[in-house]
């Protein structure tokens, strides 16, 4: 979970212990590791799941009913860091749980939920065909996330370029790796 501290801070207002301490029925989003996973069947025979979600300071029983389970089943392998959104239900200090409505892998979540990919590149380190190569990458990865490019030369200038609404991408770790191959390691940030 330490590896995902930045993602957890961005998407979770509180950790499990803080939500439990408040003792209120609320909508919540928490991050943690899936443990004690068990698949169940409803009376109708539909598949659902119950597991413990553990973060750095606490754990909580999490129930995933059939509709949500169909959408997130692949995310629910043991020891997998996930982001769980749903309803926290508090009955007493010993009885509380989350009814999950959405579960996503924490891995790659910044890219999937990014509004903008910011590319920062030193202009004298770029080749003459970098712009064409970037354009081809953007064309092959069309989506809903905007692009912002910052070109700079140390001590001389900095130029910021924002893409139009026609140039948007679907961020992925693969796309980011390809952009960084062209513009330098660490040149891309999902914001």
N, C-alpha and C positions, 0 to 999 in steps of 0.2 A: 504493500500500500504506500510505502514511503516514495516509491518511484512515481506515484500518481498524485503527489501532494498539490501540484499546481492545478491539475484538473479538478481535484476534490475541492480546493479552495474556490475555484471559479463557479462550480455548479451546485455546491452544497452550502446552505446557510448555517447548518448546525450538524454536529456529529450525532451518533446514536444516543450516547449518554445524555446529551443536552435535550434531545427530543423527549426521552423517557422522563427526565427530571421535571420537565414542564408539566407532564401529565395531562395534556390536552389533546383532543381529537383534532388533528390538522392534516392538511395536504403537506407532503414532505418529499424531499429528494435527498437521499443519502448514498454514500459510496462504501463499498466493502467487498469482502471476499465471501463467496458462496461456500458454506460448509453444511454438513449433515443433510444433504439433499435427498429428498424422497419423492418419488412420483406416485400419485394417487389417481383413483378413478372416481368420478362423481356417480350419483345414482343412475344418471343417464348413460354412463360409460365413457364420458369425456375425460381426457387426461388433464390433470392439474399438478401443481407441485407445492411442496412445503420445504423450506430450508432455513438455516440460520444465516443471517447476514452479519459479518463481523468486521468492524473497523478497528482502528488503533486503540479505542477506549471502551468498546462495548459490543454487544451482540443483540440481535432481535430476531424473533421468528418472523418469517416472511411467507405470505400465502400468495400463490399465483393461480388465479382461476382460469378456466379453459380458454377464454378469448385471449387473454394476455399471454398465456402459456404458448399458444400456437405461434405468436409473433416473436417470442423471445427464447424459445427452447434451446437454440444453439448457443446462447450466452450462458447457460446455466451449468457449465461443467465445474467440477470441484476446484477450489483454490483459484478461481478466475475472478479478477477484480471487475466489479460491475457498478453501474450507477442505477439505483432503483428509485423510481418515482411512484408515489401512491398515497394511500390514506393511512395515517398512523391512528390506530384504535387503542385507546387506553381504558381499561376497566378497573385496574387496581395496580399497586406496586409490583405485584407478582403476575399480573395478567395484562399483556399488551402485545401488539403485533402490527405489522405493516401489511396492508392489502395492496399488492403491486399492480399498477396499471401499465407501467412501461419499465423495461429493463434493457440497458445497453452496456456493451463492453466499454470499460474505461479506456482501453487501448485504442488510440486513434480518435477519441471523442472530440478533442479540440479541433481537429480537422473537419470532422463531420458536422460540427455545430458552429463553425467559424462563419462570421459575416464577411470577413476579408482575409485574403492572403497577402501579407506584406512582404515584398521582395526588396532587399537592400543589397546593392551591389556596387563595388568600386569600379568606376567606368574604365579605368586603364587596365583592369584585369579581365575585361570581357573581350571576346573575339568579335570580328566584324560580322559574323553571321548569328550572333546570339539572339538578336531581336527576331529574326526569321524562325530560329529554332524554338524560342519561347512562344511565338504565335502558333506554330504547329502543335505544340503541347497544349496550349489553351484550346485550340480548335478540337483536338481529340478528347478533351476532358470537359466538355460543356456541362454546366450546372448552374447553381444559383448563388455562388460565392464570388464576390467582387475581387478585383486585383488592384493592388496599389504597388507601384514601383518607385523606389528611391534610388536614384543614381547619384553617386558622389565621387568627388576627388578630394582627398584630404587637403585641408587648408585652402582649397580653391573655390569649390562650389558644391551645392546640393540641389537636385531637382526632384520634385515629387510628381508622379504621373498617376492619375486615377483612371481606371478603365471605364469605358462607357457601359451602359446597361446591356450592350450587345456582347461584351466580352466578360463572361462569367464562367467559372469552372466548378467542377465537382471535386473538392479536395480529397486527396487520399495520400497515404504514406508513400505510395509509388510516385505520384505526381510530384510531391514535395522533394523526393530523392532526385527525380529527373531535373527539376528546376535547380536544385543545389549542385548537380553535376555541371550545369551551365554557368551558374552565378557564384558558386563557392559554398563551401560547407557552412551551415548556420545562417544562410542568407534569407531563409523563409521563416516567417512567423505567422501562425494562425491567430487572428484576433476577432 
